[in-house]
Each structure stands twice: as C-alpha cells, then as structure tokens.
C-alpha cells in the first residue's frame, strides 16, 4: 500500500484494493453484528472490470432492479436504535453494548447532496462502528438539494456535532465518516470548527470525497466511461455532479464548497480512499496534497481498477476487506486510547 503523508518528502500514489458496504438493495442485517471478513473475492484486472460493469449495469438499468424490495434495516440484536429531531434535521443513533471503547462514529452519507439517508448507510454505520470499536453511532439525515442549498447541510452537521458534545462526548473520541458528498460535508464541518475555535474530532475518514464543485479536472472526463458507479452509467448522479444543485449561487472554486482551495491547517488526521477509475480521483489527490502542504496528517490510498465509492456497492471483493482493514488500522493509530 502506498500512502501520502505530510512528513514524506515526495508523493507515493499507488494502491491496492478496498470495499466494505451494503446497499439499500441488499437484505437487512442479520441478528448478529457484522464482522470483518478474512478475505473477499480476488480477480485479475480485466475479470474484475467485467464483473463490476455487469453488476452495475444490472443495478442501474435492469428493469427488474426497480422492483426488488429490500427488507427494512434493523440493528443487530442487543443494539439500541433511536431517532430524534434536531429541528431542521433528523438524527439516528445506535448503541453497541459490547463496544470495547467510548469512541463515537458520526456519519455523513453520500448521494450528491440530493439523496436522503437510506438503509445502505444505516448498514454501513454498523460496519463503521465495528471497525472503530465504537460505542455510539450517529447518522445525520441532513436537508438536501435542490430544495435546500448551501449552507443547509452544513448547518445540520454543526447541530449534530454540537449535540454530541452537549451530551458530554470527548471530541477526540469522535471519528467523522463521510463518503462522496458526505466527505465534502465532513471537510466543511472541520473548516467551520477551525474558523470558530471549536474542538475538532479525533479523526476524519473520507471515502471518494467530493472535493471540488469544479467539473474540468482530467479525471472527470477521462473516467466518465470507466467509473461504473458515478460515471455515465448512472446518468442521474453523473449529471448532478456536473451541475451541483447544492452549490447554487456559489462559485465552483469557493473553498466552502471546494475544500481543495481551503486552508486545511489544524484539521484532524485524515484518511482518504479513492478509486483509480473514479470521477473524483484527481480532486482526491489534490485534497491530500493541499492537506499535506498545510501540515495536516493525511493518508491517501488509491485503489486501482475501482470506481467511485466502490465499497458501498461491492462489499464482496477482496478490495473491500483490505479497505476495511486500512480504516481500522488508521483509526487505531490516530484515535485517543481509553
């Protein structure tokens, strides 16, 4: 595995593989909590690309895909699960009675800022809590575009974070997870906290983060056909990131929406995972470079042959298992010990 850190003299971008999630089209969790598999399906590059292309084609375009009814999400046996209202937004909370730490997961879901929280991300939060050995997990169902544009989601994220602190949480025990648009929101939150002299979380994990609202980076064109999750195969989301509703009225280079242009000093330790074939590859690299230049402890891993947010839809691959291990190990290195 290759990483990018602010203390390394040069860039080392390469990778191996990673994936780890359940989609809303999958069955609900079994009674027992998820556990990290020892391995997943291994494929060579061409075989893997064909496998992913076939699976995503069925997911996005099969006439039968829309008729599949998923079982509703349910937490593992013994876990507490509640919803509560913060006024402008809703939060869902899970508690793991067998947790080995007091760590807390705060999850910001992806979906182009236009999709609400879904069962795929509820299942994902269970995995994130297991990887983090977290006692509590909070899922923010923030307001979405086009009805609610910037800074609506950020305002909701601030509310959720401050609410967790008001409950007595140590901010250094909090790890913020954000995938895609959720990664953008996680960065927005840290920028706000820094500017308002509020405590930062202990770590941030960014999966295929949407790091700029610009559309002219080379990977946006080069990977338009190759990205089997966010590319042209998925026209609704592909068109959304080409003309983001959430950023209406703002410059695409505004650092509040495009954190590759923000001052990232004094941010928490940051893990970035990106796919080698995804639309957001170049901006993930640019984000890691900017964070390193600003003195933030940052690790970037690029997973070859993988599409945007690949872990969300391809949990069966060996890539997924390795990605999970990386997240677990990163957090164990950087999170405060009990």
Secondary structure in CASP SS format (residue, H / E / C, confidence):
PFRMAT SS
TARGET T0000
AUTHOR 0000-0000-0000
METHOD secondary structure of the structure
MODEL  1
X C 1.00
X C 1.00
X C 1.00
X C 1.00
X C 1.00
X C 1.00
X C 1.00
X C 1.00
X C 1.00
X C 1.00
X C 1.00
X C 1.00
X C 1.00
X C 1.00
X C 1.00
X C 1.00
X C 1.00
X C 1.00
X C 1.00
X C 1.00
X C 1.00
X C 1.00
X C 1.00
X C 1.00
X C 1.00
X C 1.00
X C 1.00
X C 1.00
X C 1.00
X C 1.00
X C 1.00
X C 1.00
X C 1.00
X C 1.00
X C 1.00
X C 1.00
X C 1.00
X C 1.00
X C 1.00
X C 1.00
X E 1.00
X C 1.00
X C 1.00
X C 1.00
X H 1.00
X H 1.00
X H 1.00
X H 1.00
X H 1.00
X H 1.00
X H 1.00
X H 1.00
X H 1.00
X H 1.00
X H 1.00
X H 1.00
X H 1.00
X H 1.00
X H 1.00
X H 1.00
X H 1.00
X C 1.00
X C 1.00
X C 1.00
X H 1.00
X H 1.00
X H 1.00
X C 1.00
X C 1.00
X C 1.00
X C 1.00
X C 1.00
X C 1.00
X C 1.00
X C 1.00
X C 1.00
X C 1.00
X C 1.00
X C 1.00
X E 1.00
X E 1.00
X E 1.00
X E 1.00
X E 1.00
X E 1.00
X C 1.00
X C 1.00
X C 1.00
X C 1.00
X E 1.00
X E 1.00
X E 1.00
X E 1.00
X E 1.00
X E 1.00
X C 1.00
X C 1.00
X C 1.00
X C 1.00
X C 1.00
X C 1.00
X C 1.00
X C 1.00
X E 1.00
X E 1.00
X E 1.00
X E 1.00
X E 1.00
X C 1.00
X C 1.00
X C 1.00
X C 1.00
X C 1.00
X C 1.00
X C 1.00
X C 1.00
X C 1.00
X C 1.00
X H 1.00
X H 1.00
X H 1.00
X H 1.00
X H 1.00
X H 1.00
X H 1.00
X H 1.00
X H 1.00
X H 1.00
X H 1.00
X H 1.00
X H 1.00
X H 1.00
X C 1.00
X C 1.00
X C 1.00
X E 1.00
X E 1.00
X E 1.00
X E 1.00
X E 1.00
X E 1.00
X C 1.00
X C 1.00
X C 1.00
X C 1.00
X C 1.00
X C 1.00
X C 1.00
X C 1.00
X C 1.00
X C 1.00
X H 1.00
X H 1.00
X H 1.00
X H 1.00
X H 1.00
X H 1.00
X H 1.00
X H 1.00
X H 1.00
X H 1.00
X H 1.00
X H 1.00
X H 1.00
X H 1.00
X H 1.00
X C 1.00
X C 1.00
X C 1.00
X C 1.00
X H 1.00
X H 1.00
X H 1.00
X E 1.00
X E 1.00
X E 1.00
X E 1.00
X E 1.00
X E 1.00
X C 1.00
X H 1.00
X H 1.00
X H 1.00
X H 1.00
X H 1.00
X H 1.00
X H 1.00
X H 1.00
X H 1.00
X H 1.00
X H 1.00
X H 1.00
X H 1.00
X H 1.00
X H 1.00
X C 1.00
X C 1.00
X C 1.00
X C 1.00
X C 1.00
X C 1.00
X C 1.00
X E 1.00
X E 1.00
X E 1.00
X E 1.00
X E 1.00
X C 1.00
X C 1.00
X C 1.00
X C 1.00
X C 1.00
X C 1.00
X C 1.00
X C 1.00
X C 1.00
X C 1.00
X H 1.00
X H 1.00
X H 1.00
X H 1.00
X H 1.00
X C 1.00
X C 1.00
X C 1.00
X C 1.00
X C 1.00
X C 1.00
X C 1.00
X C 1.00
X C 1.00
X C 1.00
X C 1.00
X C 1.00
X H 1.00
X H 1.00
X H 1.00
X H 1.00
X H 1.00
X H 1.00
X H 1.00
X H 1.00
X C 1.00
X C 1.00
X C 1.00
X C 1.00
X C 1.00
X C 1.00
X C 1.00
X C 1.00
X C 1.00
X C 1.00
X C 1.00
X C 1.00
X C 1.00
X C 1.00
X C 1.00
X C 1.00
X H 1.00
X H 1.00
X H 1.00
X C 1.00
X C 1.00
X C 1.00
X C 1.00
X C 1.00
X C 1.00
X C 1.00
X E 1.00
X E 1.00
X E 1.00
X E 1.00
X E 1.00
X E 1.00
X E 1.00
X C 1.00
X C 1.00
X C 1.00
X C 1.00
X C 1.00
X H 1.00
X H 1.00
X H 1.00
X H 1.00
X H 1.00
X H 1.00
X H 1.00
X H 1.00
X H 1.00
X H 1.00
X H 1.00
X H 1.00
X H 1.00
X C 1.00
X C 1.00
X C 1.00
X C 1.00
X E 1.00
X E 1.00
X E 1.00
X E 1.00
X E 1.00
X E 1.00
X C 1.00
X C 1.00
X C 1.00
X C 1.00
X C 1.00
X C 1.00
X H 1.00
X H 1.00
X H 1.00
X H 1.00
X C 1.00
X C 1.00
X C 1.00
X E 1.00
X H 1.00
X H 1.00
X H 1.00
X H 1.00
X H 1.00
X H 1.00
X H 1.00
X H 1.00
X H 1.00
X H 1.00
X H 1.00
X H 1.00
X H 1.00
X H 1.00
X H 1.00
X H 1.00
X H 1.00
X C 1.00
X C 1.00
X C 1.00
X C 1.00
END
